[in-house]
Amino acid sequence: MSELVPYAVHYLLDGVRQHFFKMAVKFSEVDAIHSASVHAFPQHDLQMATYSSLEAARIKARQLGITQIRWNEAV
C-alpha cells in the first residue's frame, strides 16, 4: 500500500514568493511545475494541462510568470 507524503513547493509568481503543501505518493519536477501552475491560477484548474515533458512544463510556467520552482519533502 502506498503512503501519502507531504511536499512543500516554493516558486516565484511575477517575482513574488509563493509556497504551498501538497500530499502525494510520488512527486517530480514536472509535478511541482504543474502544481505551482494550478496553485497560481486556481480558476483555471480544470484547464491546466499535464505536461508531456519537463521542458514543455518549464516553458509554460515561464509564460505564466512562474519561475524558480523548487520542492522538497516536508517534514
mmCIF file of the N, C-alpha and C atoms, coordinates in Angstrom:
data_MODEL
# 
_entry.id   MODEL 
# 
loop_
_atom_site.group_PDB 
_atom_site.id 
_atom_site.type_symbol 
_atom_site.label_atom_id 
_atom_site.label_alt_id 
_atom_site.label_comp_id 
_atom_site.label_asym_id 
_atom_site.label_entity_id 
_atom_site.label_seq_id 
_atom_site.pdbx_PDB_ins_code 
_atom_site.Cartn_x 
_atom_site.Cartn_y 
_atom_site.Cartn_z 
_atom_site.occupancy 
_atom_site.B_iso_or_equiv 
_atom_site.pdbx_formal_charge 
_atom_site.auth_seq_id 
_atom_site.auth_comp_id 
_atom_site.auth_asym_id 
_atom_site.auth_atom_id 
_atom_site.pdbx_PDB_model_num 
ATOM 1   N N  . MET A 1 1  ? 0.835  -1.183 0.000   1.00 0.00 ? 1  MET A N  1 
ATOM 2   C CA . MET A 1 1  ? 0.000  0.000  0.000   1.00 0.00 ? 1  MET A CA 1 
ATOM 3   C C  . MET A 1 1  ? 0.880  1.246  0.000   1.00 0.00 ? 1  MET A C  1 
ATOM 4   N N  . SER A 1 2  ? 0.578  2.183  -0.875  1.00 0.00 ? 2  SER A N  1 
ATOM 5   C CA . SER A 1 2  ? 1.354  3.412  -0.988  1.00 0.00 ? 2  SER A CA 1 
ATOM 6   C C  . SER A 1 2  ? 0.915  4.400  0.082   1.00 0.00 ? 2  SER A C  1 
ATOM 7   N N  . GLU A 1 3  ? 1.875  5.165  0.528   1.00 0.00 ? 3  GLU A N  1 
ATOM 8   C CA . GLU A 1 3  ? 1.608  6.124  1.583   1.00 0.00 ? 3  GLU A CA 1 
ATOM 9   C C  . GLU A 1 3  ? 1.785  7.548  1.056   1.00 0.00 ? 3  GLU A C  1 
ATOM 10  N N  . LEU A 1 4  ? 0.880  8.433  1.426   1.00 0.00 ? 4  LEU A N  1 
ATOM 11  C CA . LEU A 1 4  ? 0.987  9.830  1.023   1.00 0.00 ? 4  LEU A CA 1 
ATOM 12  C C  . LEU A 1 4  ? 2.112  10.514 1.791   1.00 0.00 ? 4  LEU A C  1 
ATOM 13  N N  . VAL A 1 5  ? 2.851  11.345 1.076   1.00 0.00 ? 5  VAL A N  1 
ATOM 14  C CA . VAL A 1 5  ? 3.974  12.080 1.651   1.00 0.00 ? 5  VAL A CA 1 
ATOM 15  C C  . VAL A 1 5  ? 3.693  13.568 1.461   1.00 0.00 ? 5  VAL A C  1 
ATOM 16  N N  . PRO A 1 6  ? 3.946  14.399 2.476   1.00 0.00 ? 6  PRO A N  1 
ATOM 17  C CA . PRO A 1 6  ? 3.760  15.845 2.302   1.00 0.00 ? 6  PRO A CA 1 
ATOM 18  C C  . PRO A 1 6  ? 4.968  16.471 1.587   1.00 0.00 ? 6  PRO A C  1 
ATOM 19  N N  . TYR A 1 7  ? 4.683  17.301 0.603   1.00 0.00 ? 7  TYR A N  1 
ATOM 20  C CA . TYR A 1 7  ? 5.728  18.026 -0.119  1.00 0.00 ? 7  TYR A CA 1 
ATOM 21  C C  . TYR A 1 7  ? 5.472  19.522 0.003   1.00 0.00 ? 7  TYR A C  1 
ATOM 22  N N  . ALA A 1 8  ? 6.539  20.289 0.098   1.00 0.00 ? 8  ALA A N  1 
ATOM 23  C CA . ALA A 1 8  ? 6.460  21.749 0.091   1.00 0.00 ? 8  ALA A CA 1 
ATOM 24  C C  . ALA A 1 8  ? 6.944  22.218 -1.276  1.00 0.00 ? 8  ALA A C  1 
ATOM 25  N N  . VAL A 1 9  ? 6.165  23.086 -1.904  1.00 0.00 ? 9  VAL A N  1 
ATOM 26  C CA . VAL A 1 9  ? 6.516  23.619 -3.221  1.00 0.00 ? 9  VAL A CA 1 
ATOM 27  C C  . VAL A 1 9  ? 6.673  25.127 -3.074  1.00 0.00 ? 9  VAL A C  1 
ATOM 28  N N  . HIS A 1 10 ? 7.785  25.652 -3.563  1.00 0.00 ? 10 HIS A N  1 
ATOM 29  C CA . HIS A 1 10 ? 8.095  27.081 -3.494  1.00 0.00 ? 10 HIS A CA 1 
ATOM 30  C C  . HIS A 1 10 ? 8.324  27.586 -4.917  1.00 0.00 ? 10 HIS A C  1 
ATOM 31  N N  . TYR A 1 11 ? 7.853  28.792 -5.201  1.00 0.00 ? 11 TYR A N  1 
ATOM 32  C CA . TYR A 1 11 ? 8.067  29.369 -6.527  1.00 0.00 ? 11 TYR A CA 1 
ATOM 33  C C  . TYR A 1 11 ? 7.877  30.882 -6.463  1.00 0.00 ? 11 TYR A C  1 
ATOM 34  N N  . LEU A 1 12 ? 8.261  31.549 -7.528  1.00 0.00 ? 12 LEU A N  1 
ATOM 35  C CA . LEU A 1 12 ? 8.007  32.981 -7.673  1.00 0.00 ? 12 LEU A CA 1 
ATOM 36  C C  . LEU A 1 12 ? 6.934  33.161 -8.735  1.00 0.00 ? 12 LEU A C  1 
ATOM 37  N N  . LEU A 1 13 ? 5.960  34.002 -8.442  1.00 0.00 ? 13 LEU A N  1 
ATOM 38  C CA . LEU A 1 13 ? 4.933  34.372 -9.409  1.00 0.00 ? 13 LEU A CA 1 
ATOM 39  C C  . LEU A 1 13 ? 5.096  35.863 -9.668  1.00 0.00 ? 13 LEU A C  1 
ATOM 40  N N  . ASP A 1 14 ? 5.586  36.183 -10.845 1.00 0.00 ? 14 ASP A N  1 
ATOM 41  C CA . ASP A 1 14 ? 5.902  37.579 -11.189 1.00 0.00 ? 14 ASP A CA 1 
ATOM 42  C C  . ASP A 1 14 ? 6.791  38.215 -10.123 1.00 0.00 ? 14 ASP A C  1 
ATOM 43  N N  . GLY A 1 15 ? 7.758  37.443 -9.635  1.00 0.00 ? 15 GLY A N  1 
ATOM 44  C CA . GLY A 1 15 ? 8.734  37.939 -8.670  1.00 0.00 ? 15 GLY A CA 1 
ATOM 45  C C  . GLY A 1 15 ? 8.308  37.889 -7.214  1.00 0.00 ? 15 GLY A C  1 
ATOM 46  N N  . VAL A 1 16 ? 7.082  37.452 -6.951  1.00 0.00 ? 16 VAL A N  1 
ATOM 47  C CA . VAL A 1 16 ? 6.572  37.391 -5.577  1.00 0.00 ? 16 VAL A CA 1 
ATOM 48  C C  . VAL A 1 16 ? 6.633  35.936 -5.088  1.00 0.00 ? 16 VAL A C  1 
ATOM 49  N N  . ARG A 1 17 ? 7.224  35.743 -3.911  1.00 0.00 ? 17 ARG A N  1 
ATOM 50  C CA . ARG A 1 17 ? 7.353  34.398 -3.351  1.00 0.00 ? 17 ARG A CA 1 
ATOM 51  C C  . ARG A 1 17 ? 5.997  33.786 -3.011  1.00 0.00 ? 17 ARG A C  1 
ATOM 52  N N  . GLN A 1 18 ? 5.855  32.529 -3.356  1.00 0.00 ? 18 GLN A N  1 
ATOM 53  C CA . GLN A 1 18 ? 4.653  31.757 -3.067  1.00 0.00 ? 18 GLN A CA 1 
ATOM 54  C C  . GLN A 1 18 ? 5.087  30.381 -2.563  1.00 0.00 ? 18 GLN A C  1 
ATOM 55  N N  . HIS A 1 19 ? 4.249  29.746 -1.778  1.00 0.00 ? 19 HIS A N  1 
ATOM 56  C CA . HIS A 1 19 ? 4.529  28.364 -1.392  1.00 0.00 ? 19 HIS A CA 1 
ATOM 57  C C  . HIS A 1 19 ? 3.231  27.690 -0.952  1.00 0.00 ? 19 HIS A C  1 
ATOM 58  N N  . PHE A 1 20 ? 3.244  26.387 -0.995  1.00 0.00 ? 20 PHE A N  1 
ATOM 59  C CA . PHE A 1 20 ? 2.100  25.600 -0.561  1.00 0.00 ? 20 PHE A CA 1 
ATOM 60  C C  . PHE A 1 20 ? 2.574  24.176 -0.278  1.00 0.00 ? 20 PHE A C  1 
ATOM 61  N N  . PHE A 1 21 ? 1.705  23.394 0.311   1.00 0.00 ? 21 PHE A N  1 
ATOM 62  C CA . PHE A 1 21 ? 1.996  22.000 0.614   1.00 0.00 ? 21 PHE A CA 1 
ATOM 63  C C  . PHE A 1 21 ? 1.063  21.111 -0.183  1.00 0.00 ? 21 PHE A C  1 
ATOM 64  N N  . LYS A 1 22 ? 1.579  19.970 -0.578  1.00 0.00 ? 22 LYS A N  1 
ATOM 65  C CA . LYS A 1 22 ? 0.786  19.026 -1.359  1.00 0.00 ? 22 LYS A CA 1 
ATOM 66  C C  . LYS A 1 22 ? 1.104  17.611 -0.887  1.00 0.00 ? 22 LYS A C  1 
ATOM 67  N N  . MET A 1 23 ? 0.061  16.814 -0.767  1.00 0.00 ? 23 MET A N  1 
ATOM 68  C CA . MET A 1 23 ? 0.221  15.407 -0.405  1.00 0.00 ? 23 MET A CA 1 
ATOM 69  C C  . MET A 1 23 ? 0.241  14.579 -1.688  1.00 0.00 ? 23 MET A C  1 
ATOM 70  N N  . ALA A 1 24 ? 1.205  13.665 -1.793  1.00 0.00 ? 24 ALA A N  1 
ATOM 71  C CA . ALA A 1 24 ? 1.299  12.823 -2.981  1.00 0.00 ? 24 ALA A CA 1 
ATOM 72  C C  . ALA A 1 24 ? 2.046  11.540 -2.637  1.00 0.00 ? 24 ALA A C  1 
ATOM 73  N N  . VAL A 1 25 ? 1.804  10.520 -3.413  1.00 0.00 ? 25 VAL A N  1 
ATOM 74  C CA . VAL A 1 25 ? 2.521  9.255  -3.247  1.00 0.00 ? 25 VAL A CA 1 
ATOM 75  C C  . VAL A 1 25 ? 3.925  9.400  -3.806  1.00 0.00 ? 25 VAL A C  1 
ATOM 76  N N  . LYS A 1 26 ? 4.031  10.056 -4.961  1.00 0.00 ? 26 LYS A N  1 
ATOM 77  C CA . LYS A 1 26 ? 5.337  10.366 -5.551  1.00 0.00 ? 26 LYS A CA 1 
ATOM 78  C C  . LYS A 1 26 ? 5.252  11.750 -6.153  1.00 0.00 ? 26 LYS A C  1 
ATOM 79  N N  . PHE A 1 27 ? 6.402  12.365 -6.357  1.00 0.00 ? 27 PHE A N  1 
ATOM 80  C CA . PHE A 1 27 ? 6.432  13.747 -6.821  1.00 0.00 ? 27 PHE A CA 1 
ATOM 81  C C  . PHE A 1 27 ? 7.662  13.929 -7.687  1.00 0.00 ? 27 PHE A C  1 
ATOM 82  N N  . SER A 1 28 ? 7.549  14.762 -8.713  1.00 0.00 ? 28 SER A N  1 
ATOM 83  C CA . SER A 1 28 ? 8.668  15.027 -9.606  1.00 0.00 ? 28 SER A CA 1 
ATOM 84  C C  . SER A 1 28 ? 8.724  16.515 -9.906  1.00 0.00 ? 28 SER A C  1 
ATOM 85  N N  . GLU A 1 29 ? 9.724  16.925 -10.650 1.00 0.00 ? 29 GLU A N  1 
ATOM 86  C CA . GLU A 1 29 ? 9.835  18.335 -11.013 1.00 0.00 ? 29 GLU A CA 1 
ATOM 87  C C  . GLU A 1 29 ? 8.647  18.754 -11.889 1.00 0.00 ? 29 GLU A C  1 
ATOM 88  N N  . VAL A 1 30 ? 8.226  17.885 -12.797 1.00 0.00 ? 30 VAL A N  1 
ATOM 89  C CA . VAL A 1 30 ? 7.060  18.191 -13.629 1.00 0.00 ? 30 VAL A CA 1 
ATOM 90  C C  . VAL A 1 30 ? 5.813  18.320 -12.756 1.00 0.00 ? 30 VAL A C  1 
ATOM 91  N N  . ASP A 1 31 ? 5.666  17.433 -11.762 1.00 0.00 ? 31 ASP A N  1 
ATOM 92  C CA . ASP A 1 31 ? 4.530  17.533 -10.836 1.00 0.00 ? 31 ASP A CA 1 
ATOM 93  C C  . ASP A 1 31 ? 4.566  18.865 -10.086 1.00 0.00 ? 31 ASP A C  1 
ATOM 94  N N  . ALA A 1 32 ? 5.754  19.292 -9.675  1.00 0.00 ? 32 ALA A N  1 
ATOM 95  C CA . ALA A 1 32 ? 5.895  20.551 -8.942  1.00 0.00 ? 32 ALA A CA 1 
ATOM 96  C C  . ALA A 1 32 ? 5.496  21.734 -9.826  1.00 0.00 ? 32 ALA A C  1 
ATOM 97  N N  . ILE A 1 33 ? 5.917  21.711 -11.090 1.00 0.00 ? 33 ILE A N  1 
ATOM 98  C CA . ILE A 1 33 ? 5.582  22.800 -12.008 1.00 0.00 ? 33 ILE A CA 1 
ATOM 99  C C  . ILE A 1 33 ? 4.075  22.830 -12.255 1.00 0.00 ? 33 ILE A C  1 
ATOM 100 N N  . HIS A 1 34 ? 3.494  21.681 -12.498 1.00 0.00 ? 34 HIS A N  1 
ATOM 101 C CA . HIS A 1 34 ? 2.042  21.618 -12.727 1.00 0.00 ? 34 HIS A CA 1 
ATOM 102 C C  . HIS A 1 34 ? 1.288  22.092 -11.490 1.00 0.00 ? 34 HIS A C  1 
ATOM 103 N N  . SER A 1 35 ? 1.700  21.624 -10.324 1.00 0.00 ? 35 SER A N  1 
ATOM 104 C CA . SER A 1 35 ? 1.033  22.019 -9.078  1.00 0.00 ? 35 SER A CA 1 
ATOM 105 C C  . SER A 1 35 ? 1.165  23.513 -8.825  1.00 0.00 ? 35 SER A C  1 
ATOM 106 N N  . ALA A 1 36 ? 2.337  24.083 -9.121  1.00 0.00 ? 36 ALA A N  1 
ATOM 107 C CA . ALA A 1 36 ? 2.537  25.526 -8.950  1.00 0.00 ? 36 ALA A CA 1 
ATOM 108 C C  . ALA A 1 36 ? 1.632  26.305 -9.899  1.00 0.00 ? 36 ALA A C  1 
ATOM 109 N N  . SER A 1 37 ? 1.472  25.801 -11.115 1.00 0.00 ? 37 SER A N  1 
ATOM 110 C CA . SER A 1 37 ? 0.584  26.454 -12.082 1.00 0.00 ? 37 SER A CA 1 
ATOM 111 C C  . SER A 1 37 ? -0.855 26.457 -11.583 1.00 0.00 ? 37 SER A C  1 
ATOM 112 N N  . VAL A 1 38 ? -1.298 25.323 -11.064 1.00 0.00 ? 38 VAL A N  1 
ATOM 113 C CA . VAL A 1 38 ? -2.661 25.221 -10.539 1.00 0.00 ? 38 VAL A CA 1 
ATOM 114 C C  . VAL A 1 38 ? -2.827 26.099 -9.302  1.00 0.00 ? 38 VAL A C  1 
ATOM 115 N N  . HIS A 1 39 ? -1.788 26.132 -8.451  1.00 0.00 ? 39 HIS A N  1 
ATOM 116 C CA . HIS A 1 39 ? -1.846 26.964 -7.246  1.00 0.00 ? 39 HIS A CA 1 
ATOM 117 C C  . HIS A 1 39 ? -1.906 28.446 -7.619  1.00 0.00 ? 39 HIS A C  1 
ATOM 118 N N  . ALA A 1 40 ? -1.109 28.853 -8.604  1.00 0.00 ? 40 ALA A N  1 
ATOM 119 C CA . ALA A 1 40 ? -1.050 30.261 -9.000  1.00 0.00 ? 40 ALA A CA 1 
ATOM 120 C C  . ALA A 1 40 ? -2.338 30.720 -9.695  1.00 0.00 ? 40 ALA A C  1 
ATOM 121 N N  . PHE A 1 41 ? -2.976 29.809 -10.413 1.00 0.00 ? 41 PHE A N  1 
ATOM 122 C CA . PHE A 1 41 ? -4.174 30.147 -11.177 1.00 0.00 ? 41 PHE A CA 1 
ATOM 123 C C  . PHE A 1 41 ? -5.276 29.126 -10.897 1.00 0.00 ? 41 PHE A C  1 
ATOM 124 N N  . PRO A 1 42 ? -5.826 29.128 -9.679  1.00 0.00 ? 42 PRO A N  1 
ATOM 125 C CA . PRO A 1 42 ? -6.826 28.113 -9.313  1.00 0.00 ? 42 PRO A CA 1 
ATOM 126 C C  . PRO A 1 42 ? -8.098 28.175 -10.162 1.00 0.00 ? 42 PRO A C  1 
ATOM 127 N N  . GLN A 1 43 ? -8.415 29.332 -10.700 1.00 0.00 ? 43 GLN A N  1 
ATOM 128 C CA . GLN A 1 43 ? -9.615 29.456 -11.519 1.00 0.00 ? 43 GLN A CA 1 
ATOM 129 C C  . GLN A 1 43 ? -9.489 28.685 -12.831 1.00 0.00 ? 43 GLN A C  1 
ATOM 130 N N  . HIS A 1 44 ? -8.270 28.317 -13.202 1.00 0.00 ? 44 HIS A N  1 
ATOM 131 C CA . HIS A 1 44 ? -8.037 27.568 -14.441 1.00 0.00 ? 44 HIS A CA 1 
ATOM 132 C C  . HIS A 1 44 ? -7.713 26.103 -14.155 1.00 0.00 ? 44 HIS A C  1 
ATOM 133 N N  . ASP A 1 45 ? -8.037 25.631 -12.971 1.00 0.00 ? 45 ASP A N  1 
ATOM 134 C CA . ASP A 1 45 ? -7.673 24.277 -12.539 1.00 0.00 ? 45 ASP A CA 1 
ATOM 135 C C  . ASP A 1 45 ? -8.067 23.206 -13.558 1.00 0.00 ? 45 ASP A C  1 
ATOM 136 N N  . LEU A 1 46 ? -9.263 23.267 -14.067 1.00 0.00 ? 46 LEU A N  1 
ATOM 137 C CA . LEU A 1 46 ? -9.724 22.231 -14.986 1.00 0.00 ? 46 LEU A CA 1 
ATOM 138 C C  . LEU A 1 46 ? -9.074 22.351 -16.364 1.00 0.00 ? 46 LEU A C  1 
ATOM 139 N N  . GLN A 1 47 ? -8.556 23.514 -16.689 1.00 0.00 ? 47 GLN A N  1 
ATOM 140 C CA . GLN A 1 47 ? -7.949 23.729 -17.997 1.00 0.00 ? 47 GLN A CA 1 
ATOM 141 C C  . GLN A 1 47 ? -6.438 23.510 -17.991 1.00 0.00 ? 47 GLN A C  1 
ATOM 142 N N  . MET A 1 48 ? -5.822 23.377 -16.831 1.00 0.00 ? 48 MET A N  1 
ATOM 143 C CA . MET A 1 48 ? -4.384 23.248 -16.727 1.00 0.00 ? 48 MET A CA 1 
ATOM 144 C C  . MET A 1 48 ? -3.967 21.854 -17.194 1.00 0.00 ? 48 MET A C  1 
ATOM 145 N N  . ALA A 1 49 ? -3.234 21.797 -18.271 1.00 0.00 ? 49 ALA A N  1 
ATOM 146 C CA . ALA A 1 49 ? -2.830 20.510 -18.845 1.00 0.00 ? 49 ALA A CA 1 
ATOM 147 C C  . ALA A 1 49 ? -1.676 19.901 -18.061 1.00 0.00 ? 49 ALA A C  1 
ATOM 148 N N  . THR A 1 50 ? -1.615 18.582 -18.051 1.00 0.00 ? 50 THR A N  1 
ATOM 149 C CA . THR A 1 50 ? -0.420 17.934 -17.534 1.00 0.00 ? 50 THR A CA 1 
ATOM 150 C C  . THR A 1 50 ? 0.599  17.969 -18.666 1.00 0.00 ? 50 THR A C  1 
ATOM 151 N N  . TYR A 1 51 ? 1.852  18.142 -18.322 1.00 0.00 ? 51 TYR A N  1 
ATOM 152 C CA . TYR A 1 51 ? 2.876  18.371 -19.323 1.00 0.00 ? 51 TYR A CA 1 
ATOM 153 C C  . TYR A 1 51 ? 3.515  17.063 -19.767 1.00 0.00 ? 51 TYR A C  1 
ATOM 154 N N  . SER A 1 52 ? 3.811  16.993 -21.050 1.00 0.00 ? 52 SER A N  1 
ATOM 155 C CA . SER A 1 52 ? 4.384  15.775 -21.603 1.00 0.00 ? 52 SER A CA 1 
ATOM 156 C C  . SER A 1 52 ? 5.888  15.690 -21.350 1.00 0.00 ? 52 SER A C  1 
ATOM 157 N N  . SER A 1 53 ? 6.523  16.823 -21.122 1.00 0.00 ? 53 SER A N  1 
ATOM 158 C CA . SER A 1 53 ? 7.965  16.813 -20.866 1.00 0.00 ? 53 SER A CA 1 
ATOM 159 C C  . SER A 1 53 ? 8.333  17.921 -19.888 1.00 0.00 ? 53 SER A C  1 
ATOM 160 N N  . LEU A 1 54 ? 9.477  17.788 -19.292 1.00 0.00 ? 54 LEU A N  1 
ATOM 161 C CA . LEU A 1 54 ? 9.968  18.789 -18.351 1.00 0.00 ? 54 LEU A CA 1 
ATOM 162 C C  . LEU A 1 54 ? 10.163 20.131 -19.053 1.00 0.00 ? 54 LEU A C  1 
ATOM 163 N N  . GLU A 1 55 ? 10.717 20.105 -20.252 1.00 0.00 ? 55 GLU A N  1 
ATOM 164 C CA . GLU A 1 55 ? 10.955 21.357 -20.979 1.00 0.00 ? 55 GLU A CA 1 
ATOM 165 C C  . GLU A 1 55 ? 9.647  22.060 -21.322 1.00 0.00 ? 55 GLU A C  1 
ATOM 166 N N  . ALA A 1 56 ? 8.634  21.314 -21.733 1.00 0.00 ? 56 ALA A N  1 
ATOM 167 C CA . ALA A 1 56 ? 7.326  21.918 -22.033 1.00 0.00 ? 56 ALA A CA 1 
ATOM 168 C C  . ALA A 1 56 ? 6.741  22.553 -20.775 1.00 0.00 ? 56 ALA A C  1 
ATOM 169 N N  . ALA A 1 57 ? 6.891  21.888 -19.643 1.00 0.00 ? 57 ALA A N  1 
ATOM 170 C CA . ALA A 1 57 ? 6.390  22.423 -18.376 1.00 0.00 ? 57 ALA A CA 1 
ATOM 171 C C  . ALA A 1 57 ? 7.113  23.710 -18.014 1.00 0.00 ? 57 ALA A C  1 
ATOM 172 N N  . ARG A 1 58 ? 8.421  23.731 -18.180 1.00 0.00 ? 58 ARG A N  1 
ATOM 173 C CA . ARG A 1 58 ? 9.192  24.939 -17.854 1.00 0.00 ? 58 ARG A CA 1 
ATOM 174 C C  . ARG A 1 58 ? 8.808  26.115 -18.748 1.00 0.00 ? 58 ARG A C  1 
ATOM 175 N N  . ILE A 1 59 ? 8.620  25.847 -20.023 1.00 0.00 ? 59 ILE A N  1 
ATOM 176 C CA . ILE A 1 59 ? 8.248  26.907 -20.962 1.00 0.00 ? 59 ILE A CA 1 
ATOM 177 C C  . ILE A 1 59 ? 6.886  27.498 -20.585 1.00 0.00 ? 59 ILE A C  1 
ATOM 178 N N  . LYS A 1 60 ? 5.919  26.647 -20.325 1.00 0.00 ? 60 LYS A N  1 
ATOM 179 C CA . LYS A 1 60 ? 4.578  27.113 -19.965 1.00 0.00 ? 60 LYS A CA 1 
ATOM 180 C C  . LYS A 1 60 ? 4.610  27.902 -18.655 1.00 0.00 ? 60 LYS A C  1 
ATOM 181 N N  . ALA A 1 61 ? 5.380  27.419 -17.684 1.00 0.00 ? 61 ALA A N  1 
ATOM 182 C CA . ALA A 1 61 ? 5.492  28.118 -16.403 1.00 0.00 ? 61 ALA A CA 1 
ATOM 183 C C  . ALA A 1 61 ? 6.060  29.524 -16.611 1.00 0.00 ? 61 ALA A C  1 
ATOM 184 N N  . ARG A 1 62 ? 7.116  29.636 -17.403 1.00 0.00 ? 62 ARG A N  1 
ATOM 185 C CA . ARG A 1 62 ? 7.696  30.963 -17.680 1.00 0.00 ? 62 ARG A CA 1 
ATOM 186 C C  . ARG A 1 62 ? 6.674  31.874 -18.351 1.00 0.00 ? 62 ARG A C  1 
ATOM 187 N N  . GLN A 1 63 ? 5.880  31.331 -19.276 1.00 0.00 ? 63 GLN A N  1 
ATOM 188 C CA . GLN A 1 63 ? 4.852  32.135 -19.945 1.00 0.00 ? 63 GLN A CA 1 
ATOM 189 C C  . GLN A 1 63 ? 3.825  32.650 -18.943 1.00 0.00 ? 63 GLN A C  1 
ATOM 190 N N  . LEU A 1 64 ? 3.569  31.884 -17.892 1.00 0.00 ? 64 LEU A N  1 
ATOM 191 C CA . LEU A 1 64 ? 2.608  32.278 -16.864 1.00 0.00 ? 64 LEU A CA 1 
ATOM 192 C C  . LEU A 1 64 ? 3.215  33.191 -15.799 1.00 0.00 ? 64 LEU A C  1 
ATOM 193 N N  . GLY A 1 65 ? 4.540  33.419 -15.866 1.00 0.00 ? 65 GLY A N  1 
ATOM 194 C CA . GLY A 1 65 ? 5.213  34.249 -14.873 1.00 0.00 ? 65 GLY A CA 1 
ATOM 195 C C  . GLY A 1 65 ? 5.681  33.468 -13.655 1.00 0.00 ? 65 GLY A C  1 
ATOM 196 N N  . ILE A 1 66 ? 5.717  32.138 -13.776 1.00 0.00 ? 66 ILE A N  1 
ATOM 197 C CA . ILE A 1 66 ? 6.139  31.268 -12.668 1.00 0.00 ? 66 ILE A CA 1 
ATOM 198 C C  . ILE A 1 66 ? 7.593  30.869 -12.890 1.00 0.00 ? 66 ILE A C  1 
ATOM 199 N N  . THR A 1 67 ? 8.437  31.200 -11.923 1.00 0.00 ? 67 THR A N  1 
ATOM 200 C CA . THR A 1 67 ? 9.868  30.900 -12.035 1.00 0.00 ? 67 THR A CA 1 
ATOM 201 C C  . THR A 1 67 ? 10.395 30.351 -10.714 1.00 0.00 ? 67 THR A C  1 
ATOM 202 N N  . GLN A 1 68 ? 11.625 29.905 -10.746 1.00 0.00 ? 68 GLN A N  1 
ATOM 203 C CA . GLN A 1 68 ? 12.363 29.419 -9.574  1.00 0.00 ? 68 GLN A CA 1 
ATOM 204 C C  . GLN A 1 68 ? 11.551 28.421 -8.749  1.00 0.00 ? 68 GLN A C  1 
ATOM 205 N N  . ILE A 1 69 ? 11.003 27.446 -9.420  1.00 0.00 ? 69 ILE A N  1 
ATOM 206 C CA . ILE A 1 69 ? 10.205 26.422 -8.748  1.00 0.00 ? 69 ILE A CA 1 
ATOM 207 C C  . ILE A 1 69 ? 11.150 25.422 -8.092  1.00 0.00 ? 69 ILE A C  1 
ATOM 208 N N  . ARG A 1 70 ? 10.902 25.172 -6.828  1.00 0.00 ? 70 ARG A N  1 
ATOM 209 C CA . ARG A 1 70 ? 11.660 24.135 -6.119  1.00 0.00 ? 70 ARG A CA 1 
ATOM 210 C C  . ARG A 1 70 ? 10.711 23.424 -5.181  1.00 0.00 ? 70 ARG A C  1 
ATOM 211 N N  . TRP A 1 71 ? 11.066 22.214 -4.824  1.00 0.00 ? 71 TRP A N  1 
ATOM 212 C CA . TRP A 1 71 ? 10.207 21.433 -3.940  1.00 0.00 ? 71 TRP A CA 1 
ATOM 213 C C  . TRP A 1 71 ? 11.062 20.504 -3.099  1.00 0.00 ? 71 TRP A C  1 
ATOM 214 N N  . ASN A 1 72 ? 10.485 20.111 -1.992  1.00 0.00 ? 72 ASN A N  1 
ATOM 215 C CA . ASN A 1 72 ? 11.167 19.177 -1.103  1.00 0.00 ? 72 ASN A CA 1 
ATOM 216 C C  . ASN A 1 72 ? 10.128 18.446 -0.265  1.00 0.00 ? 72 ASN A C  1 
ATOM 217 N N  . GLU A 1 73 ? 10.548 17.345 0.272   1.00 0.00 ? 73 GLU A N  1 
ATOM 218 C CA . GLU A 1 73 ? 9.677  16.615 1.174   1.00 0.00 ? 73 GLU A CA 1 
ATOM 219 C C  . GLU A 1 73 ? 9.548  17.431 2.453   1.00 0.00 ? 73 GLU A C  1 
ATOM 220 N N  . ALA A 1 74 ? 8.326  17.697 2.874   1.00 0.00 ? 74 ALA A N  1 
ATOM 221 C CA . ALA A 1 74 ? 8.089  18.473 4.089   1.00 0.00 ? 74 ALA A CA 1 
ATOM 222 C C  . ALA A 1 74 ? 8.167  17.535 5.283   1.00 0.00 ? 74 ALA A C  1 
ATOM 223 N N  . VAL A 1 75 ? 8.778  17.998 6.309   1.00 0.00 ? 75 VAL A N  1 
ATOM 224 C CA . VAL A 1 75 ? 8.921  17.155 7.499   1.00 0.00 ? 75 VAL A CA 1 
ATOM 225 C C  . VAL A 1 75 ? 8.115  17.698 8.649   1.00 0.00 ? 75 VAL A C  1 
# 
